[in-house]
Amino acid sequence: MSEVWGTEEHRYEIDTNSTCAMVNGSTLNLTPGVDFKETLKNLAADAGFGKFRVFLNGNEISPSESPSVVNEGDKIELRPYDVAG
């Protein structure tokens, strides 16, 4: 995948009915209907991520694949993007 969101695996205990984001071992509740990209940018900035990977309902997505809003029941995970070098 050539697109980058601009993290390490954690296991989260989450309510399967909730709409939430998982970042750095924490689970944060989200409000359905909020802007998807803006929400992710804010979460990433708060976590100190310059570049990051996004997993939506268990599948990695690129920026062009993102929905316009967070949907009811979405599980979003942000992971730092690690560049080997």
N, CA, C and O atoms as a Maestro MAE file, in Angstrom:
{
 s_m_m2io_version
 :::
 2.0.0
}

f_m_ct {
 s_m_title
 :::
 protein
 m_atom[340] {
  # First column is atom index #
  i_m_mmod_type
  r_m_x_coord
  r_m_y_coord
  r_m_z_coord
  i_m_residue_number
  s_m_chain_name
  s_m_pdb_residue_name
  s_m_pdb_atom_name
  i_m_atomic_number
  :::
  1 25 0.859 -1.168 0.000 1 A "MET " " N  " 7
  2 3 0.000 0.000 0.000 1 A "MET " " CA " 6
  3 2 0.904 1.229 0.000 1 A "MET " " C  " 6
  4 15 1.730 1.391 0.899 1 A "MET " " O  " 8
  5 25 0.757 2.083 -0.989 2 A "SER " " N  " 7
  6 3 1.641 3.237 -1.097 2 A "SER " " CA " 6
  7 2 1.133 4.457 -0.333 2 A "SER " " C  " 6
  8 15 1.913 5.361 -0.036 2 A "SER " " O  " 8
  9 25 -0.134 4.497 -0.016 3 A "GLU " " N  " 7
  10 3 -0.664 5.632 0.730 3 A "GLU " " CA " 6
  11 2 -0.400 5.446 2.216 3 A "GLU " " C  " 6
  12 15 -0.477 4.330 2.730 3 A "GLU " " O  " 8
  13 25 -0.090 6.528 2.901 4 A "VAL " " N  " 7
  14 3 0.186 6.493 4.332 4 A "VAL " " CA " 6
  15 2 -0.649 7.564 5.008 4 A "VAL " " C  " 6
  16 15 -0.819 8.659 4.471 4 A "VAL " " O  " 8
  17 25 -1.161 7.255 6.163 5 A "TRP " " N  " 7
  18 3 -1.958 8.221 6.906 5 A "TRP " " CA " 6
  19 2 -1.076 9.281 7.514 5 A "TRP " " C  " 6
  20 15 -1.670 10.044 8.277 5 A "TRP " " O  " 8
  21 25 -0.099 9.442 7.383 6 A "GLY " " N  " 7
  22 3 0.729 10.557 7.824 6 A "GLY " " CA " 6
  23 2 1.027 11.060 9.098 6 A "GLY " " C  " 6
  24 15 1.770 12.034 9.218 6 A "GLY " " O  " 8
  25 25 1.187 1.773 13.507 7 A "THR " " N  " 7
  26 3 1.384 1.968 14.952 7 A "THR " " CA " 6
  27 2 1.757 0.635 15.567 7 A "THR " " C  " 6
  28 15 1.584 0.036 14.506 7 A "THR " " O  " 8
  29 25 2.112 -0.292 16.368 8 A "GLU " " N  " 7
  30 3 2.274 -1.460 17.158 8 A "GLU " " CA " 6
  31 2 0.910 -2.014 17.519 8 A "GLU " " C  " 6
  32 15 -0.060 -1.275 17.689 8 A "GLU " " O  " 8
  33 25 0.863 -3.256 17.626 9 A "GLU " " N  " 7
  34 3 -0.405 -3.907 17.901 9 A "GLU " " CA " 6
  35 2 -0.731 -3.960 19.388 9 A "GLU " " C  " 6
  36 15 0.113 -4.283 20.224 9 A "GLU " " O  " 8
  37 25 -1.958 -3.639 19.682 10 A "HIS " " N  " 7
  38 3 -2.487 -3.737 21.038 10 A "HIS " " CA " 6
  39 2 -3.733 -4.598 20.968 10 A "HIS " " C  " 6
  40 15 -4.407 -4.637 19.938 10 A "HIS " " O  " 8
  41 25 -4.033 -5.268 22.024 11 A "ARG " " N  " 7
  42 3 -5.292 -6.014 22.125 11 A "ARG " " CA " 6
  43 2 -6.214 -5.191 23.017 11 A "ARG " " C  " 6
  44 15 -5.843 -4.787 24.119 11 A "ARG " " O  " 8
  45 25 -7.403 -4.957 22.526 12 A "TYR " " N  " 7
  46 3 -8.340 -4.109 23.250 12 A "TYR " " CA " 6
  47 2 -9.552 -4.913 23.682 12 A "TYR " " C  " 6
  48 15 -10.045 -5.766 22.944 12 A "TYR " " O  " 8
  49 25 -10.019 -4.631 24.874 13 A "GLU " " N  " 7
  50 3 -11.283 -5.190 25.339 13 A "GLU " " CA " 6
  51 2 -12.337 -4.130 25.036 13 A "GLU " " C  " 6
  52 15 -12.370 -3.074 25.668 13 A "GLU " " O  " 8
  53 25 -13.198 -4.423 24.061 14 A "ILE " " N  " 7
  54 3 -14.190 -3.425 23.672 14 A "ILE " " CA " 6
  55 2 -15.585 -4.030 23.640 14 A "ILE " " C  " 6
  56 15 -15.760 -5.233 23.444 14 A "ILE " " O  " 8
  57 25 -16.552 -3.181 23.834 15 A "ASP " " N  " 7
  58 3 -17.952 -3.543 23.711 15 A "ASP " " CA " 6
  59 2 -18.261 -3.608 22.219 15 A "ASP " " C  " 6
  60 15 -18.068 -2.624 21.505 15 A "ASP " " O  " 8
  61 25 -18.732 -4.741 21.747 16 A "THR " " N  " 7
  62 3 -18.955 -4.907 20.312 16 A "THR " " CA " 6
  63 2 -20.048 -3.999 19.768 16 A "THR " " C  " 6
  64 15 -20.154 -3.837 18.553 16 A "THR " " O  " 8
  65 25 -20.852 -3.410 20.621 17 A "ASN " " N  " 7
  66 3 -21.909 -2.514 20.164 17 A "ASN " " CA " 6
  67 2 -21.491 -1.050 20.164 17 A "ASN " " C  " 6
  68 15 -22.238 -0.197 19.684 17 A "ASN " " O  " 8
  69 25 -20.318 -0.746 20.689 18 A "SER " " N  " 7
  70 3 -19.913 0.654 20.800 18 A "SER " " CA " 6
  71 2 -19.246 1.145 19.520 18 A "SER " " C  " 6
  72 15 -18.772 0.357 18.702 18 A "SER " " O  " 8
  73 25 -19.223 2.449 19.368 19 A "THR " " N  " 7
  74 3 -18.504 3.111 18.285 19 A "THR " " CA " 6
  75 2 -17.272 3.705 18.938 19 A "THR " " C  " 6
  76 15 -17.389 4.578 19.798 19 A "THR " " O  " 8
  77 25 -16.082 3.243 18.541 20 A "CYS " " N  " 7
  78 3 -14.903 3.649 19.295 20 A "CYS " " CA " 6
  79 2 -13.639 3.666 18.447 20 A "CYS " " C  " 6
  80 15 -13.587 3.139 17.335 20 A "CYS " " O  " 8
  81 25 -12.621 4.297 19.027 21 A "ALA " " N  " 7
  82 3 -11.279 4.321 18.442 21 A "ALA " " CA " 6
  83 2 -10.316 3.762 19.473 21 A "ALA " " C  " 6
  84 15 -10.450 4.016 20.670 21 A "ALA " " O  " 8
  85 25 -9.342 2.997 18.995 22 A "MET " " N  " 7
  86 3 -8.317 2.434 19.855 22 A "MET " " CA " 6
  87 2 -6.988 3.069 19.473 22 A "MET " " C  " 6
  88 15 -6.565 3.012 18.318 22 A "MET " " O  " 8
  89 25 -6.338 3.674 20.462 23 A "VAL " " N  " 7
  90 3 -5.072 4.365 20.229 23 A "VAL " " CA " 6
  91 2 -4.163 4.139 21.434 23 A "VAL " " C  " 6
  92 15 -4.560 4.401 22.569 23 A "VAL " " O  " 8
  93 25 -2.953 3.659 21.193 24 A "ASN " " N  " 7
  94 3 -1.952 3.486 22.263 24 A "ASN " " CA " 6
  95 2 -2.483 2.744 23.491 24 A "ASN " " C  " 6
  96 15 -2.167 3.108 24.623 24 A "ASN " " O  " 8
  97 25 -3.277 1.720 23.270 25 A "GLY " " N  " 7
  98 3 -3.767 0.928 24.391 25 A "GLY " " CA " 6
  99 2 -5.018 1.456 25.061 25 A "GLY " " C  " 6
  100 15 -5.530 0.838 25.994 25 A "GLY " " O  " 8
  101 25 -5.515 2.590 24.597 26 A "SER " " N  " 7
  102 3 -6.734 3.173 25.172 26 A "SER " " CA " 6
  103 2 -7.884 3.063 24.181 26 A "SER " " C  " 6
  104 15 -7.687 3.137 22.968 26 A "SER " " O  " 8
  105 25 -9.075 2.887 24.711 27 A "THR " " N  " 7
  106 3 -10.278 2.861 23.888 27 A "THR " " CA " 6
  107 2 -11.068 4.132 24.170 27 A "THR " " C  " 6
  108 15 -11.372 4.448 25.320 27 A "THR " " O  " 8
  109 25 -11.395 4.854 23.102 28 A "LEU " " N  " 7
  110 3 -12.111 6.122 23.218 28 A "LEU " " CA " 6
  111 2 -13.443 6.016 22.493 28 A "LEU " " C  " 6
  112 15 -13.482 5.621 21.328 28 A "LEU " " O  " 8
  113 25 -14.527 6.362 23.159 29 A "ASN " " N  " 7
  114 3 -15.837 6.356 22.518 29 A "ASN " " CA " 6
  115 2 -15.929 7.493 21.516 29 A "ASN " " C  " 6
  116 15 -15.431 8.592 21.755 29 A "ASN " " O  " 8
  117 25 -16.575 7.213 20.389 30 A "LEU " " N  " 7
  118 3 -16.776 8.215 19.344 30 A "LEU " " CA " 6
  119 2 -18.265 8.413 19.112 30 A "LEU " " C  " 6
  120 15 -19.075 7.522 19.369 30 A "LEU " " O  " 8
  121 25 -18.609 9.592 18.623 31 A "THR " " N  " 7
  122 3 -19.990 9.904 18.295 31 A "THR " " CA " 6
  123 2 -20.229 9.604 16.822 31 A "THR " " C  " 6
  124 15 -19.562 10.182 15.964 31 A "THR " " O  " 8
  125 25 -21.166 8.712 16.510 32 A "PRO " " N  " 7
  126 3 -21.466 8.455 15.102 32 A "PRO " " CA " 6
  127 2 -21.876 9.747 14.402 32 A "PRO " " C  " 6
  128 15 -22.564 10.590 14.977 32 A "PRO " " O  " 8
  129 25 -21.438 9.888 13.145 33 A "GLY " " N  " 7
  130 3 -21.786 11.061 12.351 33 A "GLY " " CA " 6
  131 2 -20.723 12.136 12.303 33 A "GLY " " C  " 6
  132 15 -20.816 13.059 11.494 33 A "GLY " " O  " 8
  133 25 -19.690 12.034 13.172 34 A "VAL " " N  " 7
  134 3 -18.621 13.041 13.130 34 A "VAL " " CA " 6
  135 2 -17.730 12.791 11.918 34 A "VAL " " C  " 6
  136 15 -17.668 11.673 11.406 34 A "VAL " " O  " 8
  137 25 -17.043 13.836 11.463 35 A "ASP " " N  " 7
  138 3 -16.160 13.737 10.306 35 A "ASP " " CA " 6
  139 2 -15.046 12.720 10.564 35 A "ASP " " C  " 6
  140 15 -14.317 12.835 11.550 35 A "ASP " " O  " 8
  141 25 -14.913 11.736 9.693 36 A "PHE " " N  " 7
  142 3 -13.963 10.639 9.878 36 A "PHE " " CA " 6
  143 2 -12.522 11.131 9.854 36 A "PHE " " C  " 6
  144 15 -11.774 10.900 10.804 36 A "PHE " " O  " 8
  145 25 -12.126 11.804 8.783 37 A "LYS " " N  " 7
  146 3 -10.722 12.221 8.638 37 A "LYS " " CA " 6
  147 2 -10.317 13.231 9.705 37 A "LYS " " C  " 6
  148 15 -9.219 13.143 10.253 37 A "LYS " " O  " 8
  149 25 -11.177 14.173 10.001 38 A "GLU " " N  " 7
  150 3 -10.864 15.181 11.016 38 A "GLU " " CA " 6
  151 2 -10.705 14.533 12.393 38 A "GLU " " C  " 6
  152 15 -9.810 14.889 13.159 38 A "GLU " " O  " 8
  153 25 -11.576 13.588 12.692 39 A "THR " " N  " 7
  154 3 -11.485 12.866 13.962 39 A "THR " " CA " 6
  155 2 -10.166 12.117 14.060 39 A "THR " " C  " 6
  156 15 -9.509 12.153 15.101 39 A "THR " " O  " 8
  157 25 -9.768 11.432 12.981 40 A "LEU " " N  " 7
  158 3 -8.509 10.685 12.993 40 A "LEU " " CA " 6
  159 2 -7.307 11.608 13.126 40 A "LEU " " C  " 6
  160 15 -6.360 11.295 13.847 40 A "LEU " " O  " 8
  161 25 -7.339 12.732 12.441 41 A "LYS " " N  " 7
  162 3 -6.225 13.686 12.549 41 A "LYS " " CA " 6
  163 2 -6.079 14.183 13.987 41 A "LYS " " C  " 6
  164 15 -4.963 14.297 14.494 41 A "LYS " " O  " 8
  165 25 -7.187 14.474 14.638 42 A "ASN " " N  " 7
  166 3 -7.148 14.940 16.032 42 A "ASN " " CA " 6
  167 2 -6.638 13.852 16.971 42 A "ASN " " C  " 6
  168 15 -5.822 14.123 17.852 42 A "ASN " " O  " 8
  169 25 -7.117 12.619 16.785 43 A "LEU " " N  " 7
  170 3 -6.654 11.511 17.622 43 A "LEU " " CA " 6
  171 2 -5.163 11.259 17.421 43 A "LEU " " C  " 6
  172 15 -4.433 11.026 18.384 43 A "LEU " " O  " 8
  173 25 -4.715 11.307 16.175 44 A "ALA " " N  " 7
  174 3 -3.299 11.078 15.875 44 A "ALA " " CA " 6
  175 2 -2.428 12.179 16.473 44 A "ALA " " C  " 6
  176 15 -1.362 11.899 17.022 44 A "ALA " " O  " 8
  177 25 -2.874 13.418 16.370 45 A "ALA " " N  " 7
  178 3 -2.108 14.531 16.942 45 A "ALA " " CA " 6
  179 2 -2.007 14.383 18.459 45 A "ALA " " C  " 6
  180 15 -0.940 14.591 19.035 45 A "ALA " " O  " 8
  181 25 -3.114 14.026 19.102 46 A "ASP " " N  " 7
  182 3 -3.108 13.822 20.555 46 A "ASP " " CA " 6
  183 2 -2.171 12.688 20.966 46 A "ASP " " C  " 6
  184 15 -1.583 12.723 22.047 46 A "ASP " " O  " 8
  185 25 -2.034 11.677 20.093 47 A "ALA " " N  " 7
  186 3 -1.170 10.526 20.384 47 A "ALA " " CA " 6
  187 2 0.284 10.783 20.005 47 A "ALA " " C  " 6
  188 15 1.161 9.979 20.319 47 A "ALA " " O  " 8
  189 25 0.542 11.909 19.326 48 A "GLY " " N  " 7
  190 3 1.903 12.226 18.916 48 A "GLY " " CA " 6
  191 2 2.343 11.510 17.651 48 A "GLY " " C  " 6
  192 15 3.541 11.374 17.404 48 A "GLY " " O  " 8
  193 25 1.384 11.046 16.839 49 A "PHE " " N  " 7
  194 3 1.716 10.367 15.591 49 A "PHE " " CA " 6
  195 2 1.870 11.387 14.471 49 A "PHE " " C  " 6
  196 15 0.974 12.201 14.245 49 A "PHE " " O  " 8
  197 25 3.004 11.348 13.767 50 A "GLY " " N  " 7
  198 3 3.168 12.166 12.570 50 A "GLY " " CA " 6
  199 2 2.502 11.477 11.393 50 A "GLY " " C  " 6
  200 15 1.709 12.075 10.666 50 A "GLY " " O  " 8
  201 25 2.841 10.202 11.220 51 A "LYS " " N  " 7
  202 3 2.224 9.357 10.202 51 A "LYS " " CA " 6
  203 2 1.637 8.162 10.925 51 A "LYS " " C  " 6
  204 15 2.168 7.715 11.942 51 A "LYS " " O  " 8
  205 25 0.537 7.648 10.395 52 A "PHE " " N  " 7
  206 3 -0.133 6.557 11.095 52 A "PHE " " CA " 6
  207 2 -0.902 5.668 10.129 52 A "PHE " " C  " 6
  208 15 -1.217 6.058 9.005 52 A "PHE " " O  " 8
  209 25 -1.192 4.467 10.601 53 A "ARG " " N  " 7
  210 3 -1.992 3.506 9.858 53 A "ARG " " CA " 6
  211 2 -3.366 3.456 10.503 53 A "ARG " " C  " 6
  212 15 -3.504 3.631 11.714 53 A "ARG " " O  " 8
  213 25 -4.386 3.215 9.679 54 A "VAL " " N  " 7
  214 3 -5.759 3.173 10.172 54 A "VAL " " CA " 6
  215 2 -6.385 1.823 9.831 54 A "VAL " " C  " 6
  216 15 -6.300 1.343 8.700 54 A "VAL " " O  " 8
  217 25 -7.009 1.231 10.835 55 A "PHE " " N  " 7
  218 3 -7.741 -0.017 10.656 55 A "PHE " " CA " 6
  219 2 -9.197 0.268 10.991 55 A "PHE " " C  " 6
  220 15 -9.517 0.700 12.098 55 A "PHE " " O  " 8
  221 25 -10.067 0.026 10.033 56 A "LEU " " N  " 7
  222 3 -11.500 0.241 10.212 56 A "LEU " " CA " 6
  223 2 -12.179 -1.126 10.254 56 A "LEU " " C  " 6
  224 15 -12.166 -1.869 9.273 56 A "LEU " " O  " 8
  225 25 -12.763 -1.441 11.386 57 A "ASN " " N  " 7
  226 3 -13.441 -2.728 11.578 57 A "ASN " " CA " 6
  227 2 -12.532 -3.905 11.224 57 A "ASN " " C  " 6
  228 15 -12.967 -4.894 10.634 57 A "ASN " " O  " 8
  229 25 -11.250 -3.771 11.602 58 A "GLY " " N  " 7
  230 3 -10.292 -4.854 11.431 58 A "GLY " " CA " 6
  231 2 -9.507 -4.856 10.139 58 A "GLY " " C  " 6
  232 15 -8.585 -5.657 9.989 58 A "GLY " " O  " 8
  233 25 -9.845 -3.979 9.193 59 A "ASN " " N  " 7
  234 3 -9.161 -3.936 7.903 59 A "ASN " " CA " 6
  235 2 -8.412 -2.624 7.733 59 A "ASN " " C  " 6
  236 15 -8.957 -1.551 7.989 59 A "ASN " " O  " 8
  237 25 -7.155 -2.715 7.298 60 A "GLU " " N  " 7
  238 3 -6.387 -1.492 7.077 60 A "GLU " " CA " 6
  239 2 -6.959 -0.752 5.875 60 A "GLU " " C  " 6
  240 15 -7.262 -1.356 4.846 60 A "GLU " " O  " 8
  241 25 -7.103 0.563 6.017 61 A "ILE " " N  " 7
  242 3 -7.607 1.390 4.920 61 A "ILE " " CA " 6
  243 2 -6.630 2.524 4.648 61 A "ILE " " C  " 6
  244 15 -5.890 2.954 5.533 61 A "ILE " " O  " 8
  245 25 -6.643 2.997 3.411 62 A "SER " " N  " 7
  246 3 -5.837 4.152 3.024 62 A "SER " " CA " 6
  247 2 -6.711 5.400 3.124 62 A "SER " " C  " 6
  248 15 -7.929 5.288 3.264 62 A "SER " " O  " 8
  249 25 -6.106 6.585 3.055 63 A "PRO " " N  " 7
  250 3 -6.907 7.808 3.129 63 A "PRO " " CA " 6
  251 2 -8.018 7.861 2.071 63 A "PRO " " C  " 6
  252 15 -9.117 8.336 2.353 63 A "PRO " " O  " 8
  253 25 -7.736 7.375 0.861 64 A "SER " " N  " 7
  254 3 -8.747 7.431 -0.198 64 A "SER " " CA " 6
  255 2 -9.901 6.451 0.028 64 A "SER " " C  " 6
  256 15 -10.949 6.580 -0.605 64 A "SER " " O  " 8
  257 25 -9.726 5.489 0.907 65 A "GLU " " N  " 7
  258 3 -10.772 4.506 1.200 65 A "GLU " " CA " 6
  259 2 -11.624 4.883 2.408 65 A "GLU " " C  " 6
  260 15 -12.565 4.166 2.746 65 A "GLU " " O  " 8
  261 25 -11.310 5.982 3.052 66 A "SER " " N  " 7
  262 3 -12.014 6.334 4.289 66 A "SER " " CA " 6
  263 2 -13.425 6.846 4.004 66 A "SER " " C  " 6
  264 15 -13.658 7.519 3.000 66 A "SER " " O  " 8
  265 25 -14.358 6.521 4.893 67 A "PRO " " N  " 7
  266 3 -15.712 7.062 4.752 67 A "PRO " " CA " 6
  267 2 -15.716 8.541 5.132 67 A "PRO " " C  " 6
  268 15 -14.759 9.038 5.726 67 A "PRO " " O  " 8
  269 25 -16.781 9.229 4.793 68 A "SER " " N  " 7
  270 3 -16.845 10.655 5.117 68 A "SER " " CA " 6
  271 2 -17.129 10.887 6.599 68 A "SER " " C  " 6
  272 15 -16.670 11.875 7.172 68 A "SER " " O  " 8
  273 25 -17.884 9.978 7.220 69 A "VAL " " N  " 7
  274 3 -18.220 10.125 8.638 69 A "VAL " " CA " 6
  275 2 -17.997 8.813 9.380 69 A "VAL " " C  " 6
  276 15 -17.930 7.745 8.771 69 A "VAL " " O  " 8
  277 25 -17.884 8.905 10.691 70 A "VAL " " N  " 7
  278 3 -17.820 7.724 11.547 70 A "VAL " " CA " 6
  279 2 -19.235 7.158 11.631 70 A "VAL " " C  " 6
  280 15 -20.182 7.881 11.942 70 A "VAL " " O  " 8
  281 25 -19.372 5.867 11.354 71 A "ASN " " N  " 7
  282 3 -20.682 5.219 11.367 71 A "ASN " " CA " 6
  283 2 -20.925 4.474 12.674 71 A "ASN " " C  " 6
  284 15 -19.986 4.065 13.356 71 A "ASN " " O  " 8
  285 25 -22.187 4.307 13.006 72 A "GLU " " N  " 7
  286 3 -22.591 3.570 14.203 72 A "GLU " " CA " 6
  287 2 -21.933 2.195 14.213 72 A "GLU " " C  " 6
  288 15 -22.015 1.459 13.230 72 A "GLU " " O  " 8
  289 25 -21.277 1.845 15.325 73 A "GLY " " N  " 7
  290 3 -20.654 0.540 15.476 73 A "GLY " " CA " 6
  291 2 -19.245 0.421 14.928 73 A "GLY " " C  " 6
  292 15 -18.628 -0.637 15.058 73 A "GLY " " O  " 8
  293 25 -18.710 1.485 14.311 74 A "ASP " " N  " 7
  294 3 -17.347 1.430 13.766 74 A "ASP " " CA " 6
  295 2 -16.328 1.189 14.867 74 A "ASP " " C  " 6
  296 15 -16.438 1.730 15.967 74 A "ASP " " O  " 8
  297 25 -15.348 0.376 14.555 75 A "LYS " " N  " 7
  298 3 -14.180 0.151 15.413 75 A "LYS " " CA " 6
  299 2 -12.984 0.648 14.617 75 A "LYS " " C  " 6
  300 15 -12.645 0.078 13.580 75 A "LYS " " O  " 8
  301 25 -12.351 1.699 15.093 76 A "ILE " " N  " 7
  302 3 -11.233 2.318 14.387 76 A "ILE " " CA " 6
  303 2 -9.994 2.184 15.253 76 A "ILE " " C  " 6
  304 15 -10.025 2.478 16.448 76 A "ILE " " O  " 8
  305 25 -8.908 1.741 14.648 77 A "GLU " " N  " 7
  306 3 -7.648 1.646 15.381 77 A "GLU " " CA " 6
  307 2 -6.590 2.454 14.654 77 A "GLU " " C  " 6
  308 15 -6.429 2.331 13.440 77 A "GLU " " O  " 8
  309 25 -5.868 3.282 15.401 78 A "LEU " " N  " 7
  310 3 -4.731 4.032 14.863 78 A "LEU " " CA " 6
  311 2 -3.455 3.415 15.393 78 A "LEU " " C  " 6
  312 15 -3.328 3.150 16.589 78 A "LEU " " O  " 8
  313 25 -2.505 3.188 14.490 79 A "ARG " " N  " 7
  314 3 -1.195 2.664 14.868 79 A "ARG " " CA " 6
  315 2 -0.133 3.566 14.251 79 A "ARG " " C  " 6
  316 15 -0.316 4.057 13.137 79 A "ARG " " O  " 8
  317 25 0.964 3.789 14.950 80 A "PRO " " N  " 7
  318 3 2.024 4.610 14.363 80 A "PRO " " CA " 6
  319 2 2.580 3.925 13.125 80 A "PRO " " C  " 6
  320 15 2.678 2.699 13.068 80 A "PRO " " O  " 8
  321 25 2.939 4.727 12.143 81 A "TYR " " N  " 7
  322 3 3.555 4.220 10.920 81 A "TYR " " CA " 6
  323 2 5.052 4.188 11.142 81 A "TYR " " C  " 6
  324 15 5.685 5.230 11.315 81 A "TYR " " O  " 8
  325 25 5.613 3.000 11.136 82 A "ASP " " N  " 7
  326 3 7.041 2.839 11.371 82 A "ASP " " CA " 6
  327 2 7.770 2.701 10.047 82 A "ASP " " C  " 6
  328 15 7.404 1.876 9.210 82 A "ASP " " O  " 8
  329 25 8.804 3.512 9.862 83 A "VAL " " N  " 7
  330 3 9.615 3.452 8.657 83 A "VAL " " CA " 6
  331 2 10.959 2.853 9.028 83 A "VAL " " C  " 6
  332 15 11.687 3.403 9.853 83 A "VAL " " O  " 8
  333 25 11.282 1.730 8.419 84 A "ALA " " N  " 7
  334 3 12.590 1.108 8.680 84 A "ALA " " CA " 6
  335 2 13.661 1.907 7.960 84 A "ALA " " C  " 6
  336 15 13.447 2.382 6.845 84 A "ALA " " O  " 8
  337 25 14.786 2.052 8.584 85 A "GLY " " N  " 7
  338 3 15.792 2.848 7.907 85 A "GLY " " CA " 6
  339 2 17.071 2.762 8.523 85 A "GLY " " C  " 6
  340 15 18.024 3.386 8.056 85 A "GLY " " O  " 8
  :::
 }
 m_bond[338] {
  # First column is bond index #
  i_m_from
  i_m_to
  i_m_order
  :::
  1 1 2 1
  2 2 3 1
  3 3 4 2
  4 3 5 1
  5 5 6 1
  6 6 7 1
  7 7 8 2
  8 7 9 1
  9 9 10 1
  10 10 11 1
  11 11 12 2
  12 11 13 1
  13 13 14 1
  14 14 15 1
  15 15 16 2
  16 15 17 1
  17 17 18 1
  18 18 19 1
  19 19 20 2
  20 19 21 1
  21 21 22 1
  22 22 23 1
  23 23 24 2
  24 25 26 1
  25 26 27 1
  26 27 28 2
  27 27 29 1
  28 29 30 1
  29 30 31 1
  30 31 32 2
  31 31 33 1
  32 33 34 1
  33 34 35 1
  34 35 36 2
  35 35 37 1
  36 37 38 1
  37 38 39 1
  38 39 40 2
  39 39 41 1
  40 41 42 1
  41 42 43 1
  42 43 44 2
  43 43 45 1
  44 45 46 1
  45 46 47 1
  46 47 48 2
  47 47 49 1
  48 49 50 1
  49 50 51 1
  50 51 52 2
  51 51 53 1
  52 53 54 1
  53 54 55 1
  54 55 56 2
  55 55 57 1
  56 57 58 1
  57 58 59 1
  58 59 60 2
  59 59 61 1
  60 61 62 1
  61 62 63 1
  62 63 64 2
  63 63 65 1
  64 65 66 1
  65 66 67 1
  66 67 68 2
  67 67 69 1
  68 69 70 1
  69 70 71 1
  70 71 72 2
  71 71 73 1
  72 73 74 1
  73 74 75 1
  74 75 76 2
  75 75 77 1
  76 77 78 1
  77 78 79 1
  78 79 80 2
  79 79 81 1
  80 81 82 1
  81 82 83 1
  82 83 84 2
  83 83 85 1
  84 85 86 1
  85 86 87 1
  86 87 88 2
  87 87 89 1
  88 89 90 1
  89 90 91 1
  90 91 92 2
  91 91 93 1
  92 93 94 1
  93 94 95 1
  94 95 96 2
  95 95 97 1
  96 97 98 1
  97 98 99 1
  98 99 100 2
  99 99 101 1
  100 101 102 1
  101 102 103 1
  102 103 104 2
  103 103 105 1
  104 105 106 1
  105 106 107 1
  106 107 108 2
  107 107 109 1
  108 109 110 1
  109 110 111 1
  110 111 112 2
  111 111 113 1
  112 113 114 1
  113 114 115 1
  114 115 116 2
  115 115 117 1
  116 117 118 1
  117 118 119 1
  118 119 120 2
  119 119 121 1
  120 121 122 1
  121 122 123 1
  122 123 124 2
  123 123 125 1
  124 125 126 1
  125 126 127 1
  126 127 128 2
  127 127 129 1
  128 129 130 1
  129 130 131 1
  130 131 132 2
  131 131 133 1
  132 133 134 1
  133 134 135 1
  134 135 136 2
  135 135 137 1
  136 137 138 1
  137 138 139 1
  138 139 140 2
  139 139 141 1
  140 141 142 1
  141 142 143 1
  142 143 144 2
  143 143 145 1
  144 145 146 1
  145 146 147 1
  146 147 148 2
  147 147 149 1
  148 149 150 1
  149 150 151 1
  150 151 152 2
  151 151 153 1
  152 153 154 1
  153 154 155 1
  154 155 156 2
  155 155 157 1
  156 157 158 1
  157 158 159 1
  158 159 160 2
  159 159 161 1
  160 161 162 1
  161 162 163 1
  162 163 164 2
  163 163 165 1
  164 165 166 1
  165 166 167 1
  166 167 168 2
  167 167 169 1
  168 169 170 1
  169 170 171 1
  170 171 172 2
  171 171 173 1
  172 173 174 1
  173 174 175 1
  174 175 176 2
  175 175 177 1
  176 177 178 1
  177 178 179 1
  178 179 180 2
  179 179 181 1
  180 181 182 1
  181 182 183 1
  182 183 184 2
  183 183 185 1
  184 185 186 1
  185 186 187 1
  186 187 188 2
  187 187 189 1
  188 189 190 1
  189 190 191 1
  190 191 192 2
  191 191 193 1
  192 193 194 1
  193 194 195 1
  194 195 196 2
  195 195 197 1
  196 197 198 1
  197 198 199 1
  198 199 200 2
  199 199 201 1
  200 201 202 1
  201 202 203 1
  202 203 204 2
  203 203 205 1
  204 205 206 1
  205 206 207 1
  206 207 208 2
  207 207 209 1
  208 209 210 1
  209 210 211 1
  210 211 212 2
  211 211 213 1
  212 213 214 1
  213 214 215 1
  214 215 216 2
  215 215 217 1
  216 217 218 1
  217 218 219 1
  218 219 220 2
  219 219 221 1
  220 221 222 1
  221 222 223 1
  222 223 224 2
  223 223 225 1
  224 225 226 1
  225 226 227 1
  226 227 228 2
  227 227 229 1
  228 229 230 1
  229 230 231 1
  230 231 232 2
  231 231 233 1
  232 233 234 1
  233 234 235 1
  234 235 236 2
  235 235 237 1
  236 237 238 1
  237 238 239 1
  238 239 240 2
  239 239 241 1
  240 241 242 1
  241 242 243 1
  242 243 244 2
  243 243 245 1
  244 245 246 1
  245 246 247 1
  246 247 248 2
  247 247 249 1
  248 249 250 1
  249 250 251 1
  250 251 252 2
  251 251 253 1
  252 253 254 1
  253 254 255 1
  254 255 256 2
  255 255 257 1
  256 257 258 1
  257 258 259 1
  258 259 260 2
  259 259 261 1
  260 261 262 1
  261 262 263 1
  262 263 264 2
  263 263 265 1
  264 265 266 1
  265 266 267 1
  266 267 268 2
  267 267 269 1
  268 269 270 1
  269 270 271 1
  270 271 272 2
  271 271 273 1
  272 273 274 1
  273 274 275 1
  274 275 276 2
  275 275 277 1
  276 277 278 1
  277 278 279 1
  278 279 280 2
  279 279 281 1
  280 281 282 1
  281 282 283 1
  282 283 284 2
  283 283 285 1
  284 285 286 1
  285 286 287 1
  286 287 288 2
  287 287 289 1
  288 289 290 1
  289 290 291 1
  290 291 292 2
  291 291 293 1
  292 293 294 1
  293 294 295 1
  294 295 296 2
  295 295 297 1
  296 297 298 1
  297 298 299 1
  298 299 300 2
  299 299 301 1
  300 301 302 1
  301 302 303 1
  302 303 304 2
  303 303 305 1
  304 305 306 1
  305 306 307 1
  306 307 308 2
  307 307 309 1
  308 309 310 1
  309 310 311 1
  310 311 312 2
  311 311 313 1
  312 313 314 1
  313 314 315 1
  314 315 316 2
  315 315 317 1
  316 317 318 1
  317 318 319 1
  318 319 320 2
  319 319 321 1
  320 321 322 1
  321 322 323 1
  322 323 324 2
  323 323 325 1
  324 325 326 1
  325 326 327 1
  326 327 328 2
  327 327 329 1
  328 329 330 1
  329 330 331 1
  330 331 332 2
  331 331 333 1
  332 333 334 1
  333 334 335 1
  334 335 336 2
  335 335 337 1
  336 337 338 1
  337 338 339 1
  338 339 340 2
  :::
 }
}
